[in-house]
Amino acid sequence: MVCQMELTSHLLTAAAFGTMKNSENELAEQLIEQTGDNTLTLMDKGYYSLGLLNGWSLAGEHRHWMIPLRKGAQYEELRKLGKGDHLVKLKTSPQARKKWPGLGNEVTARLLTVTRKGKVCHLLTSMTDAMRFPGGEMADLYSHRWEIELGYREIKQTMQLSRLTLRSKKPELVEQELWGVLLAYNLVRYQMIKMAEHLKGYWPNQLSFSESCGMVMRMLMTLQGASPGRIPELMRDLASMGQLVKLPTRRGRAFPRVVKERPWKYPTAPKKSQSVA
C-alpha cells in the first residue's frame, strides 16, 4: 500500500494498493493522476526513479517533487545557483525510456546539498527556479516528510491496536477492510481540521489523534439516539472541543537515535568480576 498525505493536517489525499507482485513504485504511478497542481510531494528515497519523477512533473502544472539523491548516482553540474545549490543533468537508462515513453535521454533537476547534525544530505528536486524557491528553505521542508510515518503509526497503534494482521482473510475482503480503515482515519482527521479552525495559531497536526478518535467514537454513540434536527448542533459542539485535545509543543530529541540492543533469549551467567545481589 502506498499513501499520499497532506502534512499540516495528516489527511490522506490518495492511496493505492495491490498484491505482493506489485512494487511500491508501480503503486506510486497510480498516484500521479490523483496529485493536484501547484503541489510539492516529498518522497521517500525508495521511490527514486527518473521515469516516475519526470512523469510526476509532466502530469500537470507545477507538480513538484523532492527526494534524496540515490547513492552512487551519476550527474553533470550545469550551473551553480548558490552555496550547495546546483542545476544538474542526469542521464536516463534505455529500460526507463522504454517503460516511460515521454522520458528523454536526460533529466534536468536541482541538487541541494545540506548538512544536518554533521551528516551531509543530497536532495534532488524539480523546483529549479532559485529565485522563487530559496534553496535553504526548500531543503528544510524535507524534514517534514517524517509526518506521514506518524500517520501510519496512528493507524496501526491507535486504530488497529497494534494488531499484526487484518481480520479479513480473502483478498477482496482485505481490500474492503483497508479502504474502511483509511476512510475512518480520514473522518477523524477531518474532524480535527474542524477543531483546529476554532484554535488560533494551531494546526490540525498539533492536536492529539488518540483523544480526537475517542471523542468521535463517543459522538457516534450519542448520534444514534439523537433526532435528525439536533445533529448539526452536536457536530458544532464537537468542533468546538479542540481546546481539550491540544498537544504540548513537541520537544527536541534529547539523545541521538540508536538501534536498540536485541534482548537475549536466554539468561546468561554473570562474569566472575560481577557481584550478584
C-alpha positions as CSV (number, residue, x, y, z in Angstrom):
1,M,0.0,0.0,0.0
2,V,1.2,3.5,-0.9
3,C,-0.4,6.6,0.5
4,Q,-0.1,10.4,0.0
5,M,-0.6,12.7,2.9
6,E,-1.2,16.5,3.4
7,L,1.4,17.2,6.1
8,T,-0.2,20.0,8.0
9,S,-3.5,18.1,8.6
10,H,-2.3,14.5,8.2
11,L,-5.3,14.0,5.9
12,L,-4.7,11.2,3.3
13,T,-5.2,12.6,-0.1
14,A,-4.6,9.5,-2.2
15,A,-3.9,5.8,-1.7
16,A,-3.1,2.8,-3.9
17,F,-2.5,-0.9,-3.0
18,G,-2.1,-4.1,-4.9
19,T,-0.8,-7.7,-4.5
20,M,2.6,-8.9,-3.5
21,K,3.6,-8.8,-7.2
22,N,3.2,-5.0,-7.3
23,S,6.2,-3.0,-6.2
24,E,5.8,0.3,-4.3
25,N,7.0,2.2,-7.4
26,E,4.2,0.6,-9.5
27,L,1.7,1.7,-6.9
28,A,3.1,5.2,-6.8
29,E,2.5,5.5,-10.5
30,Q,-1.3,5.3,-9.7
31,L,-1.0,8.4,-7.5
32,I,0.3,10.6,-10.4
33,E,-3.2,11.5,-11.7
34,Q,-4.5,11.9,-8.2
35,T,-2.0,14.6,-7.3
36,G,-3.1,18.2,-7.7
37,D,-1.4,21.1,-9.4
38,N,0.8,23.6,-7.6
39,T,2.0,21.0,-5.1
40,L,5.2,19.7,-3.7
41,T,5.5,15.9,-3.0
42,L,8.2,14.8,-0.5
43,M,9.1,11.3,-1.5
44,D,10.9,8.6,0.4
45,K,14.3,7.5,-1.1
46,G,12.8,4.2,-2.1
47,Y,10.8,5.9,-4.9
48,Y,13.9,7.1,-6.8
49,S,13.1,6.6,-10.4
50,L,13.8,9.2,-13.1
51,G,10.9,7.9,-15.1
52,L,8.5,8.2,-12.2
53,L,9.8,11.7,-11.2
54,N,9.6,13.0,-14.8
55,G,6.1,11.6,-15.3
56,W,5.1,13.3,-12.0
57,S,6.2,16.7,-13.2
58,L,4.7,16.4,-16.7
59,A,1.3,15.2,-15.4
60,G,0.1,18.8,-14.5
61,E,1.1,22.3,-13.8
62,H,3.7,23.0,-11.1
63,R,3.6,19.4,-9.7
64,H,7.0,19.5,-7.9
65,W,8.8,16.7,-6.1
66,M,11.8,16.3,-3.7
67,I,13.7,13.1,-3.0
68,P,17.1,12.2,-1.6
69,L,19.7,11.5,-4.4
70,R,20.4,7.9,-4.9
71,K,23.8,6.8,-3.5
72,G,26.2,6.5,-6.4
73,A,24.0,8.4,-8.9
74,Q,26.0,10.0,-11.7
75,Y,25.2,13.5,-12.7
76,E,26.7,16.5,-14.5
77,E,26.7,20.0,-13.0
78,L,25.3,22.6,-15.4
79,R,25.2,25.7,-13.3
80,K,25.8,26.8,-9.7
81,L,22.8,28.5,-8.2
82,G,24.3,29.2,-4.7
83,K,26.1,27.5,-1.9
84,G,25.4,23.8,-2.0
85,D,22.9,24.5,-4.8
86,H,23.4,23.3,-8.4
87,L,21.4,22.7,-11.5
88,V,22.3,19.2,-12.7
89,K,21.7,16.8,-15.6
90,L,21.1,13.1,-15.1
91,K,21.2,10.5,-17.8
92,T,18.3,8.0,-18.1
93,S,18.6,4.3,-18.9
94,P,17.2,2.6,-22.0
95,Q,15.0,0.5,-19.8
96,A,13.5,3.6,-18.2
97,R,12.9,5.2,-21.6
98,K,11.2,2.1,-22.8
99,K,8.8,2.0,-19.8
100,W,8.2,5.8,-19.8
101,P,7.6,6.9,-23.5
102,G,7.7,10.6,-22.5
103,L,11.2,10.3,-20.9
104,G,14.1,11.8,-22.8
105,N,17.8,10.9,-22.7
106,E,18.4,13.3,-19.9
107,V,16.5,14.9,-16.9
108,T,17.4,18.3,-15.6
109,A,16.9,18.9,-11.9
110,R,18.2,20.9,-8.9
111,L,20.6,19.3,-6.4
112,L,20.6,20.8,-2.9
113,T,23.5,19.8,-0.5
114,V,22.8,20.4,3.2
115,T,24.4,19.4,6.4
116,R,22.1,18.2,9.2
117,K,23.7,17.3,12.6
118,G,27.0,16.6,11.0
119,K,25.6,14.5,8.2
120,V,25.7,15.6,4.5
121,C,22.4,15.1,2.7
122,H,21.8,15.5,-1.1
123,L,18.3,16.3,-2.1
124,L,17.1,16.3,-5.7
125,T,14.1,18.4,-6.7
126,S,12.1,19.7,-9.7
127,M,12.0,23.2,-8.2
128,T,14.7,24.7,-10.5
129,D,13.8,28.3,-10.0
130,A,16.3,29.5,-7.4
131,M,14.7,33.0,-7.1
132,R,11.2,31.6,-6.4
133,F,12.3,28.7,-4.3
134,P,15.3,29.6,-2.0
135,G,17.5,26.5,-1.5
136,G,17.8,26.7,2.3
137,E,14.0,26.9,2.8
138,M,13.3,24.2,0.3
139,A,15.8,21.8,1.9
140,D,14.3,22.4,5.4
141,L,10.9,21.2,4.0
142,Y,12.1,17.7,3.6
143,S,12.5,17.2,7.3
144,H,8.7,17.2,7.4
145,R,8.4,14.0,5.3
146,W,8.5,12.1,8.5
147,E,5.0,13.3,9.3
148,I,3.5,10.5,7.2
149,E,5.2,7.9,9.3
150,L,3.4,9.4,12.3
151,G,0.2,9.0,10.4
152,Y,0.9,5.3,9.8
153,R,1.7,4.9,13.5
154,E,-1.7,6.4,14.4
155,I,-3.5,3.9,12.1
156,K,-1.5,0.9,13.3
157,Q,-1.3,1.6,17.0
158,T,-4.4,3.7,17.8
159,M,-6.9,2.4,15.4
160,Q,-5.7,-1.1,14.8
161,L,-4.5,-1.5,18.5
162,S,-1.1,-2.7,17.2
163,R,-2.6,-5.9,15.7
164,L,-0.1,-7.5,13.3
165,T,-2.8,-8.7,10.8
166,L,-6.1,-7.6,9.5
167,R,-9.3,-9.6,10.4
168,S,-10.1,-10.4,6.8
169,K,-8.7,-13.5,5.0
170,K,-9.9,-13.2,1.4
171,P,-8.2,-10.7,-0.9
172,E,-11.4,-8.8,-1.8
173,L,-12.3,-8.5,1.9
174,V,-8.8,-7.4,2.8
175,E,-9.1,-4.6,0.2
176,Q,-12.5,-3.7,1.6
177,E,-11.1,-3.6,5.2
178,L,-8.1,-1.4,4.1
179,W,-10.5,1.1,2.5
180,G,-12.6,1.1,5.6
181,V,-9.5,1.8,7.8
182,L,-8.4,4.7,5.6
183,L,-11.9,6.2,5.4
184,A,-12.3,6.0,9.2
185,Y,-8.8,7.6,9.7
186,N,-9.7,10.5,7.3
187,L,-13.1,11.0,9.0
188,V,-11.3,11.6,12.4
189,R,-8.7,13.8,10.7
190,Y,-11.4,15.8,9.0
191,Q,-13.0,16.5,12.4
192,M,-9.6,17.5,13.8
193,I,-9.4,20.1,11.0
194,K,-12.7,21.5,12.1
195,M,-11.4,21.6,15.7
196,A,-8.3,23.4,14.7
197,E,-10.4,26.1,13.0
198,H,-11.5,27.2,16.5
199,L,-8.0,27.4,17.8
200,K,-5.9,30.5,16.9
201,G,-2.4,29.6,15.8
202,Y,-2.9,25.8,15.9
203,W,-2.6,23.4,13.0
204,P,-4.5,20.1,12.9
205,N,-1.3,18.1,13.4
206,Q,-0.9,19.8,16.8
207,L,-3.9,18.0,18.2
208,S,-4.0,14.6,19.8
209,F,-5.2,11.9,17.4
210,S,-6.0,9.3,20.1
211,E,-8.1,11.8,22.1
212,S,-9.8,13.1,19.0
213,C,-10.6,9.5,17.9
214,G,-12.2,8.8,21.3
215,M,-14.3,11.9,21.0
216,V,-15.5,10.9,17.6
217,M,-16.4,7.4,18.8
218,R,-18.4,8.8,21.7
219,M,-20.2,11.3,19.4
220,L,-21.2,8.4,17.1
221,M,-22.8,6.6,20.0
222,T,-24.6,9.9,21.0
223,L,-25.9,10.4,17.5
224,Q,-27.6,7.1,17.5
225,G,-30.3,8.4,19.9
226,A,-30.3,12.0,18.7
227,S,-33.1,13.4,16.5
228,P,-32.0,14.5,12.9
229,G,-32.6,18.1,13.7
230,R,-30.2,18.1,16.6
231,I,-27.3,16.5,14.7
232,P,-25.8,19.8,13.3
233,E,-25.8,21.3,16.9
234,L,-23.9,18.3,18.2
235,M,-21.4,18.4,15.4
236,R,-20.7,22.1,16.1
237,D,-20.2,21.3,19.8
238,L,-17.7,18.6,18.8
239,A,-15.8,21.0,16.6
240,S,-15.5,23.5,19.5
241,M,-13.8,21.0,21.8
242,G,-10.3,21.4,20.2
243,Q,-9.1,23.0,23.4
244,L,-9.3,19.6,25.1
245,V,-7.1,17.8,22.7
246,K,-4.2,20.3,22.2
247,L,-0.8,18.7,22.3
248,P,2.2,20.4,24.0
249,T,5.0,21.7,21.9
250,R,7.0,18.8,20.5
251,R,10.3,18.5,22.3
252,G,13.6,18.2,20.5
253,R,15.5,14.9,20.6
254,A,17.5,14.6,23.9
255,F,19.6,11.7,22.7
256,P,20.8,10.6,19.3
257,R,18.9,7.9,17.5
258,V,20.4,4.4,18.1
259,V,19.4,0.9,17.3
260,K,18.1,-0.8,20.4
261,E,20.2,-3.8,21.5
262,R,18.4,-7.1,20.9
263,P,17.5,-8.8,24.2
264,W,19.0,-12.1,24.9
265,K,16.6,-15.0,24.6
266,Y,18.2,-17.0,27.5
267,P,19.7,-15.7,30.7
268,T,23.5,-15.6,30.9
269,A,25.8,-16.4,33.7
270,P,27.4,-13.3,35.3
271,K,31.1,-12.7,34.8
272,K,33.5,-13.6,37.7
273,S,34.2,-9.9,38.2
274,Q,30.4,-9.2,38.7
275,S,28.6,-9.5,42.0
276,V,25.2,-10.9,42.3
277,A,22.8,-9.4,44.9
